[in-house]
Amino acid sequence: MTRSITALAAAAALLAGCPSTDPEGGDPNAPPNVDGKPLISLGDAYGEDAAKTFPGLATLPNLDDDNSNGTPDWLDNEAGDLVAEDNDLATFVVPASVWTDLADGRSYRLNMHGEVRNFRIWHDGEIVLGAVDGDDLETWTLPTSTEDLSFQVEARSMLSQAWVALEQMEGDESVDNDWTFLTASPLILNHHLQQTEMVWVVDIPASGSSWISRFYNNEHMIDTYADVLGDQFTPVPGNQYQGDVWIQDEIQIGWMNSPDARTDLVIDSIRDRGLDDFPEDGIVGSNSGIGPDVVNETWGNPQQANSLDSFGNLEISPPVTVDGVEYPFGRIYFGGDSNRYPTRDLTDFLAEQRIQKPFMPNTAWLCVGHIDEVTSTVPDPSSDIGFKFVIGDIPSAYKILEAQDEAMDLPRYARGSNEFGHGMATVGAIVNNNALRMENEEIQEDILDPMAEQFMEELNLTEDDILRMPSLFESLPGCGNAALIPGMVNLIVTNRGEQTDVFLADPFTRDSDDPTVGQDEDPVIAHVIDMMPNTLDLHFVDNWAVYHMQLGEVHCGTNMMRTPEADWWSVAGHLLEGE
């Protein structure tokens, strides 16, 4: 399988288009079904009737940069010169047998209908149908051949659709025909059940002799990832990217594919901060490239970006069935409310993909406002749906802390905020804070409980499908709420074969501030281990100073590449047909 990567901040002109109607649905240019033997073959990757069954021939939008010249390959091929390395083309064949019984005076003609300018049909290195040098070629007469004729299909934009008719002509009259759908791959975003290929974390090493310099580092987190993941983990040098640690916020990675190729796509956030150049520097491989024409286009205006445009606020559930509709690649969800939400340019585009129907829970009450602060998913092979939905839960946090000695020291919490702490020196300082308790009880009743109900409806979950993660929040003046206990729901899942590892924040709800000491005696850690599926290996990492005290956690500081699980044309055609 061929892989390539591009920044899907690609020119908006390349990303327009959506499926049009069935050729038999009334279009005057649409051919009828062939009565005799099929004249077009899609190959072994498709079923017997695939050509006539939507989506037909799956094609790959040619938005990567195989020749590394800084422009998407579709633009390079515009004048009819196929990029030599280009491998993102789908194939159909007209078999030589169609000429066997061809009557004298007859010929074959290819016609293309639908979004003609969003496709090109190549034969022997030349464009015979579709968009070329500003023109739309809609008809081409085939040469008589004693061999199969192979045609390559190139697509311009996600979910473009057309159909190609092969007509047997007698003069100007069509006397027989066959046809096939052409559908360009949608963009599909990754979820937590997929296999992991690579993980990135920005490396902030300890430096200098001052207490703050020594304390402000993520060495424990980096070392844990390296020990567990080995060569599937790559630390990103923080000094190269202005110390911007929020690598989850900067990019969202998805994919498109066809039977012969796969393209991993990087959506570059409009947050436009230190990591802005990371996709070009750290992800693109030898079979792809990102150039200025790609990077300089994005969904939304960076000048109007808000916190909800960061991709800690964009999550995808595992596969679900809701109201009888199967979503084999899960559903997208992002936080906001009617007054504060991610850029509509991006969310509208994601909705137009139709594969992972999005919805929006309320996260406007949070200071940062990201959905990963309060929800996640983890694999659970024993579950009927294959996963557990994880949501922040306040009562369980109080129950655990109330069972401890109120005099128990909490060294990490004891420091003032200017020293990476919360100013709460003991368990009693938390559980006896009536204002804090009242605020958290209101959050649970008014926000988290309704949010759980929304997810149960949108993902068709039962109470047995939900894990409630111990969580407490504090109010930040003029901003909103943020995690008081490090947000363990803000986690990362890696899958490598049968091995599943979960990385989550060390809550430090014990009388030691050393991450290597006392985790086995931490009551919150013990509760989380007990409630999680026993197929998961849990790793509690020290993300306190660099992430937690800067209003983020483990998921916010991690990103990864995952492997696609299924072929969209085989399992998701029902989501792509008419509205």
N, C-alpha and C positions, 0 to 999 in steps of 0.2 A: 504494500500500500504506500502510495506516495504522500509525503507530508510537506506542507509549506505553510508559512505564516505571513500575515499582513496586518497592519493596523487598520481596523475597520472604522477608522476615522476617515475612510476613503471618500472621495468626492461624492457629494450628495447626488450628483447626476447619475452616478453608477448604482445608486441604491434605490431608485424608484421602481415601482411596478409591483403588481400582485396578480394572482391567477385570474385569467378570464374564464369565460363560460365553456362548458362542454361543447365540442364541435357539433354535436347532434342536437343542441339546445336551441336551434333557430337561426344560427348565423348563416346568411346566404352563401358564404364562401366555404362552408364546412362540408366535407365529403361524407357520404353515408358509409356504413360498415361494408367491408368487402364481403362478397358472397362466396368467393372461391378461396383458394389457399392464400395465406398471408404473403405479401410481396416485400415486407420490411421485417427484418430480424433484429431484435434488441440484444440477443446473446443469452448465455447461460445464467446470468445474474438475475434474470427476470422470469416471471411465470409465463404460461402459454398465451394468456390474453392481456399481458401487461401493456402492450402498445395502445390498446383501446380502453384501458382502465386507468383513470386518473390516479397518480400523476404521470404515468407513462415513462418516458426516458428521463432518468434523473441526471441533471447536468450540474456542473459546479461553476458558480460565478467566478470568473477569472480575474480576481482582485489581488492576487499575490504579485510578486516581482521576481520571477525566476532568473532574469538576466541582471538583477541588481543595478538597474539604471535609475531608480528613483521614481518610476511611474508604474501604475498597475498594468499588468500584461494586456488587458483588454485594449488599453490605449496604444500600446506598442504594436498590437496586431491590426490596428484600424486600417492601415493602408494596404493590408493583404500580405504582409510579411510576417509569417508565424514565428514567434520567438522560438529559437532552436531548442531551448530547454523546456518549452511549455509542455506540461503533462496533465493539464487540468481540463481535458476535453473528453466528452462522452462519445460513444461510438454506436452507430447503427449500420446495418448492412443490407444492401439489395443483392440477393443471391443471383448467381449467373443463370440459375434455372428459370428465371422469369422470361428469359429470351427464347427458351426452348420452343414454345408453341406460339411465338409472336407472329401474327399474320403479316404478310407483305404490306408495306405502306404504313405500318404502325410504328409508334415510338413511345418512349416513356418520358414523362416530364415530372419534375419535382416542383411543388408549389408550397409556399409557407404562408400561414395565416396567423393572426393574433399579434403579439408584440414583436413584430418583425425586427425592429431596430434594437431589440434586447438580446438577439441571438445572431450567431454566424454559423453557417454550415460549410465546412471545409472538405475538399476532395483533392487529393494529390497536391497538397500544399497551397491550394488556392481557395478563395471564398467563392462559393457558387450560389449561396443564398444568405440573406440577412444584411446586416449593416457593414458597409465598406466605404471608406473615404467619403462619408456624407450621404451616400445613397442607400436605399433599401431594395435589395435584390429579392424579388418575390417568386421568380420562375426560372428554372434551368432545365434544359433538355439533356437527358443522359446519353452518353455514347454507348453504342452496342458493345457488349463485352462478353467474352467467353469465361471470365472470372468474376468472382464476387466483387462488387463495388463497395468500398468502405467509406463512410462519411463520419467526420468528427464534428461534434456540436460544442460550441463555445457560448457561454452565457455571460450577460453583462451585469445583472443585478439579482438579488435574492427574490425568489418566488416569482420571477418573470415566467410567463407561460405562452406557448404558441403550439401549433401543430403543423406537421409536414405531411403533405399528401403526395403519394406516388401515383400518377395517373397514366393509364395506357391511352394514347392518343391516336385517333384516326383523322388525320388532318387537324382541324381545330376542335374536334369533338372528342370528349372524354368517354371511353367505352368501358373502362374498368379502373378500379382504384384501390388503394390501401392507404392507411395513414397511421401516425403515431403522435401522441402528446409529447411535448417537451416541457419539463418543469425544472426550473433552477432551484437548487437547495435553499431552504430557509436557513437563517442563523439560529443555532440551538446552543443554549447556555448550559454549563455543566452543573451537576448536582453531586451530593455527598456520597452516593453509592458507586460512582464510577471509579475505575482504576486510576491510580496516581502515577504520573510520569516524572514530574519535577516539581520541587517546592522551593520557593524563594523567601528569604527574610533579610531585611536590611541589618547589617552588622554594625552595632554601636559598642565598640570595645571600651573597657575601662582605660582612663588616661589621666595623667597628672597625679599629684600627691594629695590634693585637697579631698575632704570627705565627700563633697558633691561629685567631684570627678570620678571617684572610686565607686560611688553608689549608683550613678547614672550610667548604666550599661545593661546590655541584654545578653551577657556572656552565658548565663545559665540556660537561657532559652536557645541560643545558638548551639551550645554544646549538646543539649538534649536532642534537637533536630538532627545534628550531625551523627550522634551515636545511634539513633534509631533508624534514620533513613539512608545513611551512607551516601553513595554517589547519586542518589535521587534528591539530594538537598544541595542547594547552591546559596551560600551567603552573598549578599550584595553589599559592596563597600559603601558605608554611610557617608564617608567624606567625599565620595564622588557625586552624591546627590543631596548636598546641603543638609545632611542629617535627617532627611525626610523618611521617617520609618513606616509611613502608612501605605504600604505597598498594595494592600487589598483595596484601598480607596482609589488608587491611581488607575488601575486597569481591571477590566472584566474580560475573561477569556472564554470564548465559545468556539464553535466549529461548524463547518459545512462539509458535505461529502457527496460522492457519487460512487458507483461500483468500482471505479478505477483510481480514485484519488480522494484525498482529505486535505482541507485547509483549516488550520487553527487561526482564529481571528481574535485580535486584540482590540477591544473598544477602549480608546484612550479617554479618560474622564476629562471634563472641562474644568476640573479643579485647578489644573495648571500650576503645579508647585514643583518642588525639587526633583521628584521622580519622573518628570514629564518626558525625559529622554530615555528612560529605562527600557521601554519596548524595543527601541532601535538598538540599544547597546547590549541588552541582556537576554533577549528572547529569540530574535531572528536568527535562523540557521543558514547553512550554506545553500539551501535550495529555495531561498526566499530573500526578500529585502523590503525595506521601508524607505521611501523617498519623500521629498518635500510635498509632492502632489497628494500623497496619502496623509501625512501627518498634519498638514495644515488645514484639513477639513475635519469637522467633528459635529456631533449632534448637540446643538445648543450653543449659546454665546458665553464664552468664558467670562466676559465682563458681567454677566448676570448670574453666575454660578452661586449656589448656596451649599451648605453642608450636605443636603440630601442628594446632591449630584455625585457624591462620592460613592464608590461601589461597595463599601460596607453596608450600604443601604439598598443593595440589590441581591436578592437570594432566590434560589430555585429549589423547590421541593423535589424529592424523588418521584418516580412514576406513581400516579394515582388514577382512580376511576371515580368520577363525580357525576351524579345524576345520570348514570349509565354511559357517560362519555369517557373513553380512555385517553389519558394524557401520558403516553409512553415515555416522554422525556420530562415529566413533572410540570409544575406551574411556577411561573415567575411571581415574586412579590417584592414590593418596595414600600418603604414607609413614607408617611406624610399625612396631611389632612387637606381640607378644601382651601386653606390659605397658604400652606407651605408644602411644596412637593418638588420632585425632581423635574428637570427640564422636559417639557412636553415633546420636544423634538425626539428625544430618545424613547420615552415611554410609549409614544404613539407608534414609533417604528417597531418596538418590541411587540406591541399588540398586533400590528399588521403581519407579523410572522405567523401568528395563529397556532403555532405548534405548542406554545407554553402559556396559554391564556393568563395574562397578569391580573393581579388584584393588589389593593393598597390598604394595609392596616394603618392604624393611627400611631405614629411615633413623634408627633409634634410636641409632646409633653417632655421629651428628652432634650437635654442641652445640645448634644450633637445630632440626635434624631435618627440614628441608623437602626435598621431593623435587626442587624446582627447583635445589638446590645441586649435584646430580650428574647430572641428565637433562634433556633437552629434545628438540624436533624442529624441523627446518627443511625448507622446501619443496625438492623436487628434481624438476622436470618430466621429467628423463631417466630417472628410476627407475620401475620397474614399479608400485611402490606410491605414487609421487608425493611421497615424502618420505624424509629420512634421520633416523634416531634417533641422538641425540647423548648420549654418556655420558662421565663423567670417566675419565681414563686416566693412570696414574702412570708407567709405563715410557716413554711418549713424552715426558713432561716431563723426565725425567732424561736421556734421549738427547739432547734439544735442548741442555740446559744443559751436559752433559759435553762437547759439541762447542765450547763457548766457552772463552775464556781465563779461568782460575780467578781471575785478578786483576781481572777486569772489575768496576768499581764498579756497585752497585745502589742508587742514592740513596734510592729510596722504601722499600726494605727495610731500609736501614741504621739508621734512627731507632729509638729504643726504643718500646715499645708506648704509653707515655704521650705520645709525639709522633707517633702514627699510623704506626708502623713495626713491623718484626719483629725488629730487632736482628741482622740478617744483612747485612753491608756489601758482600759480594762474592759472585760466583757460587760460589767455592770454599767460602764459609761454608755454602752450602746443600748442594752435592754431596758435601762431605766430612764432613757431620754424620751419623755412623753411626747414632745413635739415631733421627734423623728418617727416614733411609732405611729402617731396619728396620720402623719403624711404618708407613710408606707401603707397603712391600712386603706387609705383612700386610693392610692395607686392600684392596689390589688383589686378593690371593689369596682372602681370606676374605669380602669384601663385594662389590667392584665386579664381579669375574668372575661370581660367582653371580647378581648382579643383572642383568647382561647376558643371562645364560642365561634368567632369568625373563622378561625382556622379549621375548626371541626366541620363547619359548613363548606368552606371553599376547597378543602382537601378530603372531605368525606372521612373524617377521623372519628373514633370513639374515645371515650375517656381512657380506655386501656392502651391507646396509641400514644398517650401523652406522658412525658416525663417532666416533672416540675423541679426546676433547678433552684436551690436556695439562693435568694437574692435580696439585697437591701439597697435602697437608693437614698441619696441625700440631695437636697436642693442647693443649686448654685445661684447666687444672687444675679438677677437679670438675665438668666440663661435658661434654666430648666433643671431637670433631674439628671443625675449621673450615678454610676455604681459606687456604693460605699464598700461592700464586699466585692473584690475583683470579680468581674462578670464571667463566671465559668460557662455560661450559656454561649458566650462569644468564643467559640471553639473551632478547631480545624480537624477534619477527618482525612486520613490517608489510607488508601486501600492498595495493597500490593499482593496479588494472588489471594490467598486465604487469610493473609495477615491484615488486620485493621487496627490502626493506632489513632488515638484521639489525644490531641494536645489542647490543654486548657489551663486557665490561670490558677496558680497556687493562691488559695484564699488567705493564707497566713492567719487563720483563726486558732492560734496556739501561742505558747509563750516563748517562741523562738523566731528570730527574723532571718535565720539561715535556711535557705531552700533545701539544703541537703540534710537538715536535721529535723526530725519530728513529724515528717509528713504522715508516717504510719500512726501517729497519735493525734492528728488533727481531726476533730469531730466532724467538720464539714466535709473534708476529703473522704472520711470513712462513709458518710452518708451518700456521697456522690458515687463512690465505688459500688456501694450496695445497690443503688437504684439503676445503674447502667447495665445494659445487656452484658452477660459474662463473656461474650465473644470479642469484646473490645479491650485493647491494652491502653490504659489511661496513663498520661504523662502530665503531671502538674508542674508547670514551668513558672519561674520567677519573671513576671512581666510588670512588676510593681512600678518602678520609677519611670522607665522609658514609655510604658503604655498606660497602665492603670491610672497613674497620677496625671497623665496627659489626656484623660477621658477616652481611652481605648483599651483593647485587650488583645488576646492572641490572634483571633481571626483578623482583626484590623491590621495586624502587622505581618500577615502571611499571604502569599498567593501561590497558585499552582496550576500546572497543566494536567488535564485528565484525558483519558481515552474514551472516545465515543462508544456507546453500548449497542446501538442497533441502527439499522438502515431506515431512515425516515420514510423512504418511498414504499417500504414494505409494511410499516407499522403505523404510520401517521397520515396516510392519504385521506382518512375520514375527517381530519381536522383542516384539510386544505381545500376541500371542495367548496362549492358555493356557500355564501353566508347563510 
